[in-house]
């Protein structure tokens, strides 16, 4: 996994988690949903990079 992609995935996961928590805390469903989507994007990016590492690409 390239360091840049790994960092981007972790950043997306952290930002999404924070946004989701804030949205839930203040009762903003849209913000919570956006946070969940960002977190999922980060999770998918991380999984893609792990798969690339596993197959040596």
PyMOL commands that set and color helices and strands:
alter all, ss='L'
color gray80, all
select helices_A, chain A and resi 3-26+29-54
alter helices_A, ss='H'
color red, helices_A
deselect
rebuild
show_as cartoon
